[in-house]
């Protein structure tokens, strides 16, 4: 078990850490309710909360401490709206969509070569 997970489990046991189930919803709520002093969530969520006027402050994590996640999507075989389902992958790769993602510091996936 990694050190950070061990610290989190210890913190949960002694009441100093709250593990979330849906971090991007729960973390801002816990901060605004005074149940937490700090929390990790997507940068886009922190930006949204700031823009909504909520008392949330976005603090950047140093590059050396960041990890990269890859999000995937697919068209569901029996989608209720097949045309929309097929249009979605094209849209999220379009320059306009990529610019929206980049505004929250998301980057497009490029396969390793």
MIMI-968373 format. One line per 3 residues: their letters; for each residue z, y, x of C-alpha. Coordinates in pm, whole numbers, padded with zeros to 5 digits. Layout:
# residues N
A> Z/Y/X ~ ...
END
This chain:
# residues 113
XXX> 00000/00000/00000 ~ -00098/00341/00141 ~ 00170/00595/00228
XXX> 00062/00845/-00038 ~ 00075/00579/-00313 ~ 00414/00462/-00187
XXX> 00542/00823/-00195 ~ 00405/00864/-00549 ~ 00575/00544/-00668
XXX> 00901/00657/-00506 ~ 00864/00999/-00670 ~ 00805/00841/-01010
XXX> 01112/00623/-00963 ~ 01336/00917/-00872 ~ 01182/01158/-01125
XXX> 01016/01398/-00881 ~ 00658/01284/-00949 ~ 00465/01237/-01273
XXX> 00163/01007/-01265 ~ -00097/01119/-01517 ~ -00337/00910/-01722
XXX> -00594/01184/-01783 ~ -00522/01421/-01493 ~ -00767/01694/-01589
XXX> -00596/01735/-01927 ~ -00236/01657/-01840 ~ -00197/01841/-01509
XXX> -00268/02192/-01645 ~ -00053/02120/-01951 ~ 00239/01997/-01735
XXX> 00209/02310/-01519 ~ 00209/02543/-01820 ~ 00504/02357/-01976
XXX> 00703/02392/-01654 ~ 00717/02013/-01608 ~ 00541/02036/-01270
XXX> 00519/02289/-00988 ~ 00181/02166/-00860 ~ -00084/01910/-00940
XXX> -00425/01788/-00835 ~ -00724/01808/-01067 ~ -01094/01890/-01052
XXX> -01179/02235/-00921 ~ -01389/02291/-01235 ~ -01077/02235/-01448
XXX> -00874/02483/-01243 ~ -01155/02740/-01274 ~ -01176/02679/-01651
XXX> -00800/02724/-01693 ~ -00806/03048/-01491 ~ -01102/03181/-01695
XXX> -00920/03094/-02018 ~ -00635/03317/-01901 ~ -00385/03038/-01851
XXX> -00122/03080/-01578 ~ -00291/02835/-01340 ~ -00382/02919/-00982
XXX> -00660/02732/-00803 ~ -00558/02650/-00447 ~ -00823/02490/-00228
XXX> -00748/02170/-00041 ~ -00846/02184/00328 ~ -01173/02002/00400
XXX> -01002/01746/00625 ~ -00777/01639/00335 ~ -01053/01607/00073
XXX> -01218/01287/-00041 ~ -01558/01243/-00200 ~ -01613/01073/-00533
XXX> -01946/00958/-00666 ~ -01996/00976/-01041 ~ -02261/00760/-01201
XXX> -02430/00757/-01538 ~ -02661/00529/-01728 ~ -02855/00509/-02050
XXX> -02681/00269/-02290 ~ -02909/-00009/-02415 ~ -02858/00057/-02789
XXX> -02780/00429/-02770 ~ -02740/00599/-03108 ~ -02975/00876/-02988
XXX> -03214/00709/-02741 ~ -03432/01016/-02678 ~ -03127/01228/-02591
XXX> -02986/00945/-02379 ~ -03310/00925/-02180 ~ -03328/01305/-02144
XXX> -02975/01333/-02001 ~ -03039/01184/-01651 ~ -03341/01412/-01610
XXX> -03140/01715/-01714 ~ -02846/01653/-01479 ~ -03087/01635/-01185
XXX> -03270/01954/-01286 ~ -03217/02271/-01078 ~ -03036/02450/-01366
XXX> -02783/02167/-01408 ~ -02732/02130/-01033 ~ -02659/02505/-01014
XXX> -02393/02464/-01285 ~ -02234/02176/-01093 ~ -02251/02370/-00764
XXX> -02066/02664/-00923 ~ -01763/02430/-00931 ~ -01837/02295/-00583
XXX> -01986/01964/-00701 ~ -02276/01841/-00491 ~ -02564/01613/-00589
XXX> -02555/01255/-00466 ~ -02804/01171/-00198 ~ -02829/00809/-00089
XX> -02723/00739/00267 ~ -03020/00664/00488
END
